[in-house]
Amino acid sequence: MAYERQRRGGRKVVALECWVEGVSQRVSMRLSDISVGGGYIDTPAQVERDDRIQVTFVLDGQELRCGARVAHVQPTIGFGFAFLEDGVTDEDRLAIERFVDPPAS
């Protein structure tokens, strides 16, 4: 089964509201950084490493819905996730790449 790509390129600090399917608690969640390979969500929600989730967020006016797996957990603080290779459409991946590393003008 294909899991995420290895982390490459930079990460960008953000403060975006997000929604996560696969997490049963109804608590606040904020995407606090993002890269082409994944991101980090600030939340007290309880998750387990390797849980499969769907992360939905709006990036530059475009709603992205991405399949991921929980990569590491900081209980009551948040968790890092890695996008699944087959969990992100080409269009969404391109939007993330452009956001994280915008083309030079």
Short mmCIF file of the C-alpha atoms (twelve columns), coordinates in Angstrom:
data_MODEL
# 
_entry.id   MODEL 
# 
loop_
_atom_site.group_PDB 
_atom_site.id 
_atom_site.type_symbol 
_atom_site.label_atom_id 
_atom_site.label_alt_id 
_atom_site.label_comp_id 
_atom_site.label_asym_id 
_atom_site.label_seq_id 
_atom_site.Cartn_x 
_atom_site.Cartn_y 
_atom_site.Cartn_z 
_atom_site.pdbx_PDB_model_num 
ATOM 1   C CA . MET A 1   0.000   0.000  0.000   1 
ATOM 2   C CA . ALA A 2   1.400   3.380  -0.990  1 
ATOM 3   C CA . TYR A 3   1.856   5.750  1.889   1 
ATOM 4   C CA . GLU A 4   2.980   9.335  1.838   1 
ATOM 5   C CA . ARG A 5   5.922   10.820 0.035   1 
ATOM 6   C CA . GLN A 6   8.979   11.609 2.069   1 
ATOM 7   C CA . ARG A 7   8.995   15.187 3.341   1 
ATOM 8   C CA . ARG A 8   10.566  17.467 0.773   1 
ATOM 9   C CA . GLY A 9   10.727  21.176 0.282   1 
ATOM 10  C CA . GLY A 10  9.695   23.699 2.836   1 
ATOM 11  C CA . ARG A 11  6.845   24.086 5.229   1 
ATOM 12  C CA . LYS A 12  4.739   27.195 5.458   1 
ATOM 13  C CA . VAL A 13  3.302   28.483 8.713   1 
ATOM 14  C CA . VAL A 14  -0.444  29.122 8.429   1 
ATOM 15  C CA . ALA A 15  -3.448  29.607 10.689  1 
ATOM 16  C CA . LEU A 16  -6.323  27.969 8.813   1 
ATOM 17  C CA . GLU A 17  -9.512  26.491 10.184  1 
ATOM 18  C CA . CYS A 18  -9.772  22.868 9.129   1 
ATOM 19  C CA . TRP A 19  -12.076 19.882 9.469   1 
ATOM 20  C CA . VAL A 20  -10.921 16.333 9.980   1 
ATOM 21  C CA . GLU A 21  -13.028 13.276 9.213   1 
ATOM 22  C CA . GLY A 22  -11.922 10.295 11.222  1 
ATOM 23  C CA . VAL A 23  -11.763 12.235 14.498  1 
ATOM 24  C CA . SER A 24  -14.842 11.683 16.631  1 
ATOM 25  C CA . GLN A 25  -14.562 14.678 18.945  1 
ATOM 26  C CA . ARG A 26  -16.145 17.984 17.977  1 
ATOM 27  C CA . VAL A 27  -13.358 20.328 19.003  1 
ATOM 28  C CA . SER A 28  -11.571 23.209 17.355  1 
ATOM 29  C CA . MET A 29  -8.896  22.376 14.835  1 
ATOM 30  C CA . ARG A 30  -6.418  24.683 13.197  1 
ATOM 31  C CA . LEU A 31  -3.945  23.825 10.476  1 
ATOM 32  C CA . SER A 32  -0.767  25.532 11.697  1 
ATOM 33  C CA . ASP A 33  1.696   24.496 9.015   1 
ATOM 34  C CA . ILE A 34  1.610   22.816 5.647   1 
ATOM 35  C CA . SER A 35  4.006   21.314 3.143   1 
ATOM 36  C CA . VAL A 36  3.643   19.237 0.015   1 
ATOM 37  C CA . GLY A 37  4.035   16.152 2.201   1 
ATOM 38  C CA . GLY A 38  1.646   16.973 5.044   1 
ATOM 39  C CA . GLY A 39  1.062   19.366 7.890   1 
ATOM 40  C CA . TYR A 40  0.329   19.923 11.542  1 
ATOM 41  C CA . ILE A 41  -3.044  20.466 13.228  1 
ATOM 42  C CA . ASP A 42  -3.381  22.198 16.588  1 
ATOM 43  C CA . THR A 43  -6.192  20.465 18.475  1 
ATOM 44  C CA . PRO A 44  -6.912  18.710 21.760  1 
ATOM 45  C CA . ALA A 45  -8.670  15.932 19.799  1 
ATOM 46  C CA . GLN A 46  -7.363  12.454 20.468  1 
ATOM 47  C CA . VAL A 47  -5.917  10.544 17.537  1 
ATOM 48  C CA . GLU A 48  -3.566  7.612  17.224  1 
ATOM 49  C CA . ARG A 49  -0.467  7.329  15.094  1 
ATOM 50  C CA . ASP A 50  -1.289  5.746  11.700  1 
ATOM 51  C CA . ASP A 51  -5.009  6.668  11.896  1 
ATOM 52  C CA . ARG A 52  -6.356  7.439  8.421   1 
ATOM 53  C CA . ILE A 53  -8.084  10.795 8.187   1 
ATOM 54  C CA . GLN A 54  -9.534  13.236 5.665   1 
ATOM 55  C CA . VAL A 55  -8.333  16.820 6.140   1 
ATOM 56  C CA . THR A 56  -10.412 19.615 4.593   1 
ATOM 57  C CA . PHE A 57  -9.249  23.228 4.478   1 
ATOM 58  C CA . VAL A 58  -9.453  26.293 2.258   1 
ATOM 59  C CA . LEU A 59  -6.266  27.471 0.601   1 
ATOM 60  C CA . ASP A 60  -6.300  30.658 -1.481  1 
ATOM 61  C CA . GLY A 61  -10.077 30.401 -1.883  1 
ATOM 62  C CA . GLN A 62  -10.006 26.747 -2.981  1 
ATOM 63  C CA . GLU A 63  -11.388 23.980 -0.751  1 
ATOM 64  C CA . LEU A 64  -9.029  21.024 -0.561  1 
ATOM 65  C CA . ARG A 65  -9.992  17.620 0.798   1 
ATOM 66  C CA . CYS A 66  -7.000  15.365 1.271   1 
ATOM 67  C CA . GLY A 67  -6.499  11.821 2.497   1 
ATOM 68  C CA . ALA A 68  -3.757  11.478 5.076   1 
ATOM 69  C CA . ARG A 69  -2.454  9.411  7.945   1 
ATOM 70  C CA . VAL A 70  -1.475  10.617 11.400  1 
ATOM 71  C CA . ALA A 71  2.334   10.646 11.509  1 
ATOM 72  C CA . HIS A 72  2.967   11.780 15.083  1 
ATOM 73  C CA . VAL A 73  0.897   12.868 18.063  1 
ATOM 74  C CA . GLN A 74  1.410   15.379 20.865  1 
ATOM 75  C CA . PRO A 75  -1.474  14.504 23.228  1 
ATOM 76  C CA . THR A 76  -3.824  17.449 23.960  1 
ATOM 77  C CA . ILE A 77  -1.673  19.714 21.729  1 
ATOM 78  C CA . GLY A 78  -2.037  18.421 18.191  1 
ATOM 79  C CA . PHE A 79  -0.760  16.040 15.561  1 
ATOM 80  C CA . GLY A 80  1.275   15.900 12.406  1 
ATOM 81  C CA . PHE A 81  -0.063  14.180 9.333   1 
ATOM 82  C CA . ALA A 82  1.315   12.937 6.049   1 
ATOM 83  C CA . PHE A 83  -0.688  13.056 2.854   1 
ATOM 84  C CA . LEU A 84  -1.358  9.657  1.336   1 
ATOM 85  C CA . GLU A 85  0.077   9.273  -2.143  1 
ATOM 86  C CA . ASP A 86  -3.378  8.496  -3.537  1 
ATOM 87  C CA . GLY A 87  -5.188  10.824 -1.107  1 
ATOM 88  C CA . VAL A 88  -4.535  14.114 -2.891  1 
ATOM 89  C CA . THR A 89  -5.721  15.013 -6.371  1 
ATOM 90  C CA . ASP A 90  -3.208  16.426 -8.831  1 
ATOM 91  C CA . GLU A 91  -5.080  19.746 -8.732  1 
ATOM 92  C CA . ASP A 92  -4.941  19.918 -4.929  1 
ATOM 93  C CA . ARG A 93  -1.265  18.917 -4.854  1 
ATOM 94  C CA . LEU A 94  -0.465  21.685 -7.343  1 
ATOM 95  C CA . ALA A 95  -2.395  24.220 -5.222  1 
ATOM 96  C CA . ILE A 96  -0.375  23.199 -2.151  1 
ATOM 97  C CA . GLU A 97  2.917   23.367 -4.080  1 
ATOM 98  C CA . ARG A 98  2.094   26.858 -5.373  1 
ATOM 99  C CA . PHE A 99  1.099   28.016 -1.896  1 
ATOM 100 C CA . VAL A 100 4.181   26.645 -0.151  1 
ATOM 101 C CA . ASP A 101 6.669   27.637 -2.844  1 
ATOM 102 C CA . PRO A 102 5.108   30.298 -5.085  1 
ATOM 103 C CA . PRO A 103 6.652   30.752 -8.525  1 
ATOM 104 C CA . ALA A 104 9.058   33.667 -8.803  1 
ATOM 105 C CA . SER A 105 7.570   36.732 -10.457 1 
# 
